[in-house]
Amino acid sequence: AYEMRESWRQTDTYSIAINYLQYDMNPFAPQFNYDGIGNIYVQLELQIVPYVSALIFRLLGNTSAFVPRLLSILFYFGSAWFLFRILRKFTSLWSAIMGVLLYLFLPVSLIFSRAIMPEACAMFFYCGAICFLLDWYIEDSSRKIWLSAIFMAVAILEKIPVAFAGILVLACFFWKERLHCLRKKEFWGYGVISLGLPLVYYAYASIVATANFVDGIASKHIFAQGISALFTPEAIDFFRTELPDYFGIAVLLFALIGFFACFTEKRKPLAVWAIAFALELITIVAIIQFGYYLIFIAPVLAVLCAVVLEEIRTRRTIASIACFLIIFGVELYQAIPYWDSATQVDASVACVAETMDSISKPTDTFAVASCSPVYLNTANRRGYRANLKHYDTIPIGAAEETSYYIDRGVSYFVVVDGAVYNDPTGEYLDYLSRTFPVVVQNEYCTIYDMKEARP
């Protein structure tokens, strides 16, 4: 889990699975290893992959990271199956296969399909919701609209930005029923299931959480900036770098052409789908600027590319194959370096975590002078991220903060790579060096003993 890419998110997710197993198997009570030393319940998405992993850990008798990785891969292949079914509604078998291959080998797919994160699970339910929605819209299968609502609810429970798919849901209801949809039980039932269940869950999570990581994000960041965030230099630089890296120039160009090819009566759901998640980019990704949030446009881009290939195939099959090979070749050329970086273990994290484990008991707690929780997660120890200056309950200043930790039974203080986070002048580090004995020091970390300073 402590790989070079997204190690924070991966170790967080993996640690939740471990904590389910060690402390509490309540699926609605996920726990972090930070910031605290007791039960640290967090307001997060529904933790399907960690919880199923914990159940498998219990059966197998070990906690191999292979388990959540395999679950993510299976979920992602499931999303590819739903994508294939979507494509078959609009393209030939050949173009559908090409679209799915492009989807599976996108750089963003190769990274996050195996990552110990909720994205792959969310993609499964998100693509399933779209597939069942289109089954109902095109084939008039009333049972499928309820399946779509359930899948959409779980998708939103996994990742809130998936709710942008609701734009396509509204469009399909309007196209099929016009304003009469407002009198249909399916319309209101879909809303109650797909939005009501997540609303109830997130409200409950907010009440029981001791660390609210989600409360106020929309009002403080997204609604506060709105669409104007797209035009900031930071957002422009982010998209200019991340979009080509995660998808490839060829995919982006062909998808743009495919978008305009979707302005037909048959393909208009695909155009609205693309517009919906373009809005997600503008209103959420432009502000948050996390690369993994781009994954929700992966199926859209694959579908749009398949539409172009289908248009070419109807005129000349050889040309369609040639275009596919060009797109796929460029895609792989950009994906291979990402795969290499995604699978590399961070030697620094591994060494620090092994050192923490070797000098302590499982019940010992730590303060780590890093913003990243990856060290606590990897060592499977609980404690604090020091000098964050984020929590009102934790005093600011080296003497005051370390006293706070000592009073709460923290055993060790870890300085990573010779510097304390948020300490440009080195005053905090100097205080540690003058006050506490060094337990161990190596090229990656220095660990101070705080036990002797306890009253």
C-alpha positions as CSV (number, residue, x, y, z in Angstrom):
1,A,0.0,0.0,0.0
2,Y,3.0,2.3,0.6
3,E,3.8,2.8,-3.1
4,M,5.2,6.0,-4.7
5,R,1.8,7.0,-6.2
6,E,-1.2,7.9,-3.9
7,S,0.5,6.3,-0.9
8,W,-1.6,8.5,1.5
9,R,-4.9,7.3,0.1
10,Q,-3.8,3.7,-0.3
11,T,-2.5,3.3,3.2
12,D,-5.6,5.1,4.6
13,T,-7.8,2.6,2.9
14,Y,-5.7,-0.4,3.8
15,S,-5.5,0.8,7.5
16,I,-9.3,1.0,7.6
17,A,-9.4,-2.7,6.7
18,I,-6.9,-3.5,9.3
19,N,-8.7,-1.5,11.9
20,Y,-12.0,-3.2,11.1
21,L,-10.3,-6.5,11.9
22,Q,-8.5,-5.3,15.0
23,Y,-11.0,-3.1,16.7
24,D,-14.6,-3.0,15.4
25,M,-16.3,-4.9,12.5
26,N,-19.1,-2.4,12.3
27,P,-19.1,-1.5,8.6
28,F,-20.5,2.0,9.5
29,A,-17.6,2.8,11.9
30,P,-14.4,3.1,9.9
31,Q,-11.3,4.2,11.9
32,F,-8.1,6.0,11.0
33,N,-4.8,5.7,12.8
34,Y,-4.7,9.5,13.2
35,D,-5.2,12.2,14.6
36,G,-5.7,10.7,18.1
37,I,-4.9,7.7,20.2
38,G,-8.3,6.2,20.9
39,N,-11.2,5.2,18.6
40,I,-10.9,7.6,15.7
41,Y,-14.1,7.2,13.8
42,V,-14.1,9.2,10.5
43,Q,-16.9,10.6,8.3
44,L,-16.0,8.8,5.0
45,E,-17.6,7.1,2.1
46,L,-19.1,3.6,2.6
47,Q,-16.0,1.4,2.9
48,I,-16.9,-1.6,0.8
49,V,-13.4,-2.7,-0.2
50,P,-11.9,-2.3,3.3
51,Y,-14.8,-4.1,4.9
52,V,-14.8,-7.1,2.5
53,S,-11.1,-7.2,2.8
54,A,-11.4,-7.4,6.6
55,L,-13.8,-10.3,6.2
56,I,-11.4,-12.1,3.9
57,F,-8.5,-11.3,6.3
58,R,-10.4,-13.1,9.0
59,L,-11.0,-16.1,6.9
60,L,-7.4,-16.4,5.6
61,G,-5.7,-15.5,8.9
62,N,-3.4,-12.9,7.3
63,T,-3.6,-9.3,6.1
64,S,-2.0,-9.4,2.7
65,A,-2.4,-6.2,0.6
66,F,-3.1,-8.5,-2.3
67,V,-6.7,-9.0,-1.1
68,P,-7.9,-5.4,-1.5
69,R,-5.9,-5.0,-4.7
70,L,-7.6,-8.1,-6.1
71,L,-11.0,-6.7,-5.1
72,S,-10.3,-3.4,-6.8
73,I,-9.2,-5.2,-10.0
74,L,-12.4,-7.3,-10.0
75,F,-14.6,-4.3,-9.5
76,Y,-12.8,-2.5,-12.4
77,F,-13.3,-5.4,-14.7
78,G,-16.9,-5.4,-13.7
79,S,-17.1,-1.7,-14.8
80,A,-15.5,-2.7,-18.1
81,W,-18.3,-5.3,-18.6
82,F,-21.0,-2.6,-18.0
83,L,-19.1,-0.3,-20.4
84,F,-19.2,-3.0,-23.1
85,R,-22.9,-3.4,-22.6
86,I,-23.4,0.4,-22.9
87,L,-21.3,0.5,-26.1
88,R,-23.3,-2.3,-27.7
89,K,-26.3,-0.1,-27.6
90,F,-24.6,2.5,-29.8
91,T,-21.9,0.7,-31.8
92,S,-21.0,-2.6,-33.4
93,L,-19.4,-5.4,-31.6
94,W,-16.0,-4.5,-33.0
95,S,-16.1,-0.9,-31.9
96,A,-17.4,-1.9,-28.5
97,I,-14.4,-4.2,-28.0
98,M,-12.0,-1.4,-29.1
99,G,-13.7,1.0,-26.7
100,V,-13.4,-1.4,-23.7
101,L,-9.7,-2.0,-24.5
102,L,-9.0,1.7,-24.6
103,Y,-10.8,2.0,-21.2
104,L,-8.8,-0.8,-19.6
105,F,-5.4,0.5,-20.8
106,L,-5.8,4.2,-20.0
107,P,-3.0,5.3,-17.7
108,V,-5.6,6.3,-15.2
109,S,-7.1,2.8,-15.3
110,L,-3.8,1.0,-14.9
111,I,-3.1,3.1,-11.8
112,F,-6.4,3.1,-10.0
113,S,-7.8,-0.3,-11.1
114,R,-5.3,-1.9,-8.8
115,A,-5.0,0.8,-6.2
116,I,-6.2,0.2,-2.6
117,M,-8.8,2.9,-2.9
118,P,-12.6,3.2,-3.4
119,E,-12.4,4.4,-7.0
120,A,-12.6,1.0,-8.7
121,C,-15.6,0.0,-6.6
122,A,-17.3,3.3,-7.4
123,M,-16.6,2.8,-11.1
124,F,-18.4,-0.6,-11.0
125,F,-21.6,0.8,-9.5
126,Y,-21.4,4.0,-11.5
127,C,-21.1,2.2,-14.9
128,G,-23.7,-0.3,-13.8
129,A,-26.1,2.5,-12.9
130,I,-25.6,4.1,-16.4
131,C,-26.0,0.7,-18.1
132,F,-29.3,-0.1,-16.4
133,L,-30.6,3.4,-16.9
134,L,-30.0,3.1,-20.7
135,D,-31.6,-0.4,-20.6
136,W,-34.7,1.2,-19.2
137,Y,-34.6,4.2,-21.6
138,I,-33.9,2.3,-24.8
139,E,-35.5,-1.1,-24.1
140,D,-38.3,0.0,-21.8
141,S,-37.3,-2.5,-19.1
142,S,-39.1,-1.2,-15.9
143,R,-37.1,-3.5,-13.6
144,K,-33.8,-2.0,-14.8
145,I,-34.7,1.5,-13.6
146,W,-34.8,0.2,-10.0
147,L,-31.5,-1.6,-10.5
148,S,-30.1,1.7,-11.8
149,A,-31.3,3.6,-8.7
150,I,-29.7,1.1,-6.4
151,F,-26.4,1.1,-8.2
152,M,-26.4,4.9,-8.4
153,A,-27.0,5.0,-4.6
154,V,-24.0,2.7,-3.9
155,A,-21.9,4.6,-6.4
156,I,-22.6,7.9,-4.6
157,L,-22.0,6.3,-1.3
158,E,-18.6,5.3,-2.6
159,K,-17.7,8.6,-4.3
160,I,-19.9,11.7,-4.1
161,P,-18.9,13.2,-7.4
162,V,-20.7,10.3,-9.2
163,A,-23.9,12.2,-8.4
164,F,-23.2,14.3,-11.6
165,A,-24.6,11.3,-13.4
166,G,-28.0,12.5,-12.1
167,I,-28.0,15.0,-15.0
168,L,-28.2,12.1,-17.5
169,V,-30.9,10.4,-15.3
170,L,-33.1,13.6,-15.5
171,A,-32.5,13.9,-19.2
172,C,-33.6,10.2,-19.8
173,F,-36.7,10.7,-17.7
174,F,-37.6,13.8,-19.6
175,W,-37.0,12.3,-23.0
176,K,-39.0,9.2,-22.2
177,E,-41.9,10.7,-20.3
178,R,-41.7,14.5,-20.9
179,L,-43.2,16.4,-18.0
180,H,-45.4,13.4,-17.2
181,C,-42.4,11.9,-15.5
182,L,-43.3,14.1,-12.5
183,R,-46.3,11.9,-12.0
184,K,-44.4,8.6,-12.2
185,K,-43.4,6.6,-9.1
186,E,-40.2,5.6,-10.9
187,F,-39.1,9.2,-11.1
188,W,-39.6,10.0,-7.4
189,G,-38.5,6.5,-6.3
190,Y,-35.3,6.9,-8.2
191,G,-34.5,10.1,-6.4
192,V,-35.4,8.7,-3.0
193,I,-33.2,5.6,-3.5
194,S,-30.2,7.2,-5.3
195,L,-30.0,10.4,-3.2
196,G,-31.9,9.5,0.0
197,L,-29.8,6.5,1.0
198,P,-26.5,8.5,0.7
199,L,-28.0,11.4,2.5
200,V,-29.0,9.2,5.4
201,Y,-25.7,7.5,5.5
202,Y,-23.6,10.7,5.4
203,A,-25.8,12.3,8.1
204,Y,-25.3,9.3,10.3
205,A,-21.5,9.3,9.6
206,S,-21.4,13.0,10.6
207,I,-23.0,12.3,13.9
208,V,-20.9,9.3,15.0
209,A,-17.6,10.6,13.6
210,T,-14.9,11.9,15.9
211,A,-13.1,13.3,12.9
212,N,-15.3,15.0,10.3
213,F,-13.4,14.9,7.0
214,V,-16.3,15.7,4.8
215,D,-18.4,18.3,6.6
216,G,-18.3,21.7,4.9
217,I,-16.2,20.7,1.9
218,A,-18.8,21.8,-0.6
219,S,-19.6,25.1,1.0
220,K,-16.0,26.0,1.9
221,H,-14.3,25.0,-1.3
222,I,-16.7,24.1,-4.2
223,F,-19.6,26.5,-3.9
224,A,-17.3,29.3,-2.7
225,Q,-15.4,29.3,-5.9
226,G,-17.8,27.8,-8.4
227,I,-17.0,27.7,-12.2
228,S,-14.5,30.6,-11.8
229,A,-12.0,28.1,-10.4
230,L,-11.6,26.7,-13.9
231,F,-9.8,29.9,-15.0
232,T,-7.3,30.1,-12.2
233,P,-3.6,29.5,-13.2
234,E,-3.4,26.5,-10.9
235,A,-6.4,24.8,-12.5
236,I,-5.2,25.5,-16.0
237,D,-1.8,24.1,-15.2
238,F,-3.4,21.0,-13.5
239,F,-5.6,20.1,-16.5
240,R,-2.8,20.9,-19.0
241,T,-0.5,18.4,-17.3
242,E,-2.8,15.8,-15.8
243,L,-5.3,15.2,-18.6
244,P,-2.7,14.2,-21.2
245,D,-0.8,12.2,-18.6
246,Y,-3.8,10.3,-17.4
247,F,-5.5,9.7,-20.7
248,G,-3.1,10.4,-23.6
249,I,-3.3,13.1,-26.3
250,A,-4.8,10.7,-28.9
251,V,-7.7,9.7,-26.6
252,L,-8.5,13.3,-25.8
253,L,-8.5,14.4,-29.4
254,F,-10.6,11.4,-30.7
255,A,-13.0,11.9,-27.7
256,L,-13.5,15.5,-28.6
257,I,-14.4,14.5,-32.2
258,G,-16.7,11.7,-30.8
259,F,-18.5,14.3,-28.6
260,F,-19.7,16.2,-31.7
261,A,-20.6,12.9,-33.4
262,C,-23.0,12.2,-30.5
263,F,-25.4,15.1,-31.4
264,T,-27.9,12.7,-33.0
265,E,-31.2,11.3,-31.7
266,K,-29.8,7.9,-31.0
267,R,-26.6,9.0,-29.3
268,K,-27.8,12.1,-27.4
269,P,-27.5,10.2,-24.0
270,L,-23.8,9.9,-24.6
271,A,-23.5,13.7,-25.3
272,V,-25.4,14.5,-22.0
273,W,-23.2,12.0,-20.1
274,A,-20.1,13.8,-21.4
275,I,-21.5,17.2,-20.5
276,A,-22.4,16.0,-17.0
277,F,-18.9,15.0,-16.2
278,A,-17.4,18.0,-17.9
279,L,-19.3,19.9,-15.2
280,E,-17.7,17.6,-12.6
281,L,-14.3,18.7,-13.9
282,I,-15.2,22.3,-13.8
283,T,-16.9,22.4,-10.4
284,I,-14.9,19.8,-8.4
285,V,-11.7,18.7,-10.0
286,A,-10.7,22.3,-10.9
287,I,-10.8,23.2,-7.2
288,I,-9.6,20.0,-5.5
289,Q,-7.0,19.1,-8.1
290,F,-6.6,15.5,-7.2
291,G,-5.7,13.4,-10.1
292,Y,-7.7,10.4,-9.1
293,Y,-10.9,12.4,-9.5
294,L,-10.3,12.4,-13.2
295,I,-11.2,8.7,-13.3
296,F,-14.9,9.4,-13.6
297,I,-14.4,10.7,-17.2
298,A,-12.5,7.6,-18.2
299,P,-15.6,5.6,-19.4
300,V,-17.0,8.7,-21.1
301,L,-13.8,9.2,-23.1
302,A,-13.6,5.5,-24.0
303,V,-17.2,5.7,-25.3
304,L,-16.6,8.8,-27.3
305,C,-13.5,7.3,-28.9
306,A,-15.5,4.1,-29.7
307,V,-18.2,6.3,-31.4
308,V,-15.5,7.8,-33.7
309,L,-14.1,4.4,-34.5
310,E,-17.7,3.2,-35.3
311,E,-18.2,6.1,-37.6
312,I,-14.9,5.3,-39.4
313,R,-15.8,1.6,-39.5
314,T,-19.0,2.2,-41.3
315,R,-17.0,3.7,-44.2
316,R,-13.8,1.6,-44.1
317,T,-12.9,-1.1,-41.5
318,I,-9.2,-0.9,-42.2
319,A,-9.1,2.8,-41.4
320,S,-11.0,2.1,-38.1
321,I,-8.4,-0.5,-37.1
322,A,-5.6,1.8,-38.0
323,C,-7.0,4.6,-35.9
324,F,-7.5,2.2,-33.0
325,L,-3.9,1.1,-33.2
326,I,-2.7,4.7,-33.2
327,I,-4.8,5.6,-30.2
328,F,-3.9,2.4,-28.4
329,G,-0.2,2.8,-29.1
330,V,-0.1,6.4,-27.8
331,E,-2.1,5.3,-24.8
332,L,0.4,2.5,-23.9
333,Y,3.4,4.7,-24.5
334,Q,2.1,7.1,-21.8
335,A,0.7,4.3,-19.6
336,I,4.0,2.3,-19.2
337,P,5.9,5.0,-17.2
338,Y,2.8,5.5,-15.0
339,W,2.6,1.7,-14.3
340,D,6.3,1.7,-13.3
341,S,5.9,4.5,-10.9
342,A,2.6,3.2,-9.5
343,T,4.1,-0.2,-8.6
344,Q,7.3,1.1,-7.0
345,V,7.5,0.8,-3.2
346,D,8.6,4.0,-1.4
347,A,11.8,2.8,0.3
348,S,11.8,5.8,2.7
349,V,8.3,4.9,4.0
350,A,9.2,1.3,4.3
351,C,12.3,2.0,6.3
352,V,10.6,4.5,8.7
353,A,7.7,2.2,9.3
354,E,10.0,-0.8,10.0
355,T,12.0,1.3,12.4
356,M,8.9,2.4,14.2
357,D,7.7,-1.2,14.5
358,S,11.1,-2.5,15.7
359,I,11.4,-0.1,18.7
360,S,7.8,-0.2,19.9
361,K,4.9,-2.4,21.0
362,P,1.7,-2.5,19.0
363,T,0.0,-0.4,21.8
364,D,2.6,2.4,21.7
365,T,1.6,5.6,20.1
366,F,3.6,8.1,18.0
367,A,3.7,11.7,17.0
368,V,5.1,12.0,13.4
369,A,6.3,15.3,12.2
370,S,4.8,14.9,8.7
371,C,1.5,16.0,7.1
372,S,1.2,12.5,5.5
373,P,-0.2,9.7,7.7
374,V,1.5,7.1,5.6
375,Y,4.1,6.4,8.3
376,L,1.6,5.7,11.0
377,N,-0.5,3.6,8.6
378,T,2.4,1.5,7.3
379,A,3.7,0.9,10.8
380,N,0.2,0.1,12.0
381,R,0.5,2.5,15.0
382,R,-1.8,5.2,16.2
383,G,-0.9,8.8,17.0
384,Y,-0.7,12.3,15.7
385,R,0.7,14.2,12.8
386,A,2.7,16.9,14.6
387,N,2.9,20.6,13.9
388,L,-0.1,20.6,11.6
389,K,-1.5,23.8,13.2
390,H,-4.9,22.5,12.1
391,Y,-6.8,21.4,15.2
392,D,-8.0,24.0,17.7
393,T,-7.7,21.4,20.5
394,I,-3.9,21.0,19.9
395,P,-1.7,23.8,21.1
396,I,0.8,25.5,18.8
397,G,4.5,25.6,19.7
398,A,7.1,22.9,20.2
399,A,7.0,22.9,24.0
400,E,3.2,23.2,24.3
401,E,2.4,20.6,21.6
402,T,4.9,18.0,22.9
403,S,3.5,18.4,26.4
404,Y,0.1,17.8,25.0
405,Y,1.3,14.6,23.4
406,I,3.1,13.5,26.6
407,D,-0.1,14.0,28.7
408,R,-1.9,11.7,26.3
409,G,0.6,8.9,26.6
410,V,2.5,9.4,23.3
411,S,5.7,7.3,23.5
412,Y,7.8,8.4,20.5
413,F,8.3,11.4,18.3
414,V,9.4,10.7,14.7
415,V,11.2,13.3,12.5
416,V,11.3,12.2,8.8
417,D,14.2,13.2,6.5
418,G,15.7,15.6,9.1
419,A,13.0,18.2,9.2
420,V,9.7,18.9,11.1
421,Y,6.7,19.6,8.9
422,N,5.7,23.3,9.0
423,D,8.9,24.3,10.7
424,P,10.9,26.5,8.2
425,T,13.2,28.0,10.9
426,G,14.0,24.7,12.6
427,E,12.9,25.9,16.0
428,Y,10.7,22.9,16.6
429,L,13.4,20.5,15.6
430,D,15.9,22.3,17.8
431,Y,13.6,22.0,20.8
432,L,13.2,18.2,20.2
433,S,17.0,17.8,20.0
434,R,17.5,19.7,23.3
435,T,14.7,18.0,25.2
436,F,14.3,14.4,24.3
437,P,16.8,11.5,24.0
438,V,17.3,9.9,20.6
439,V,16.2,6.3,20.4
440,V,17.3,5.6,16.8
441,Q,18.7,7.6,13.9
442,N,19.2,6.5,10.3
443,E,19.2,8.1,6.9
444,Y,15.4,8.4,6.8
445,C,14.4,9.3,10.3
446,T,15.2,10.3,13.8
447,I,13.0,9.0,16.7
448,Y,12.9,10.6,20.1
449,D,11.8,8.9,23.3
450,M,9.0,10.8,25.1
451,K,8.2,8.2,27.7
452,E,10.8,9.5,30.2
453,A,9.2,12.9,30.1
454,R,5.9,11.7,31.3
455,P,4.9,13.1,34.7
